[in-house]
Structures are given as structure tokens and as C-alpha cells.
Amino acid sequence: MFKRHREFHKLDNVGWLRAAVLGANDGIVSTSSLILGVAASHATHQSILIAGVAGLVAGAMSMATGEYVSVQSQADTESAALEKERTELRENPKGEHHELAHIYVERGLEPALADQVATSLMAHDALAAHSKDELGLTDAMSAKPLQAAFASALSFAIGAVLPMLVVVLAPHEKLIAVTVVTSLLFLAFLGGLAAKVGGASVRKGVVRVAFWSALSMAAASGIGAIFGTVA
């Protein structure tokens, strides 16, 4: 009996990893920057905590909304493309067969073999064959709006909780320093983890994330210090 040989590639992780790390990074950077901006304005500890919680909730909802709208638009586009393909298969099956065979010829098959493959695949499931090879759509890559929205909100919230814990646990007089250090450590870890799992350079991943995150936190702190109240 024929046994399918399965290979695992680093690219298999890119989709979910990118979304998870992006959400968590946003949660840490956005919330820690907000906390630092408010703290630099000489606000009270309670005000900082309230601002952080509000930022966590607003950020998670914003991520969920943005992701849902974006992925739903993708799903609508995919649905329209499939409906068009379904109509073309019904009205012009020979033309669609020729189109599919031509795709296989461009991939390196001999015309006769490409015609045979197209015939077999269309006999099995014509729409699935055209969906995958003509439109580039697969079940694994199909748009799932609710799943994407929930995952984005959850990853953002998890990331945002980390600097919030610092606000709860750190002494008020050391809050800014502790927030900066711990947030950069969290972000460096995530950047390195994403790079390692994705097969890229860990050092570059850490440096890239840490640099841009530090820049964001510095800008927020500067605004808070400039426009804040005098203690």
C-alpha cells in the first residue's frame, strides 16, 4: 500500500506564527508605550493602571475588528471568485479544461500528460481542481474571519497583560524603568522565538524587534513628559 511521505518545512509555521507574534508584539508595545506615556506625565499609579486596562481592551477590540473586516473582505472575494469559476465550468467546460491543462504545461508537464491530469482532476472534482491550481485557494489557506478576529484579540491581550503585571507589581517610583526593561525583554524573546521557529537569524529578529519597540516607547515617554503635569 502506498504511504504518503510527509515533510515538515519551516514555512509551515509562517502563517500562524506571524499572526500570533504580531498580535502579542502589538499588545506589549502599545500597552507599554501607553503606560510609559502616562507615567511620564506624572500621573498617579491608579491612573496609569486604568489607562493600561483601557488600552488593553481597546487594543484587543481594535485588533479583532480590523482582522475580522480584513479577512471577511478576503472571504467575500474568494467566494465571488469561486462562484465565477463555478459558472464558467458550467457554461464552458472545454475552455476550462484547456485552461487547467495549460497551467500544468507551464509547470513542466508534457501537453499529453497535462491533458490527462486535467481530465482526471476535473472528473473527480472540477471546482476543487480549478480552485487550487487556477485561483490558488486551499482549505488550509481559506479565510476564516471569526477565527482570525478571536486569535488576534487573544494574542494582543496576552501581550498586553505582561506590561500590566509590571504596573501592578512594580513600585511606583521605579515603574518607568521596570516597564522599559521587562517590555524589551518580552519583545526580544518573542522576536527571537519567531525567528528561530521560522528558521531565520535569531540575533537579527531580537535586534529588529527591540529597536523599533524602544523607539515607540521613547516617543510615548517623550510626549508624556512634554505635555504632562508637574508632580
GIDA-V298595 format. One record per helix or strand. SS is the DSSP state (a for helix, b for strand). FROM is the first residue (numbers start at 1). LEN is the number of residues. If there is no record, write none. Layout:
ss=SS from=FROM len=LEN
ss=SS from=FROM len=LEN
This chain:
ss=a from=10 len=31
ss=a from=45 len=47
ss=a from=93 len=14
ss=a from=111 len=23
ss=a from=145 len=25
ss=a from=172 len=27
ss=a from=202 len=26
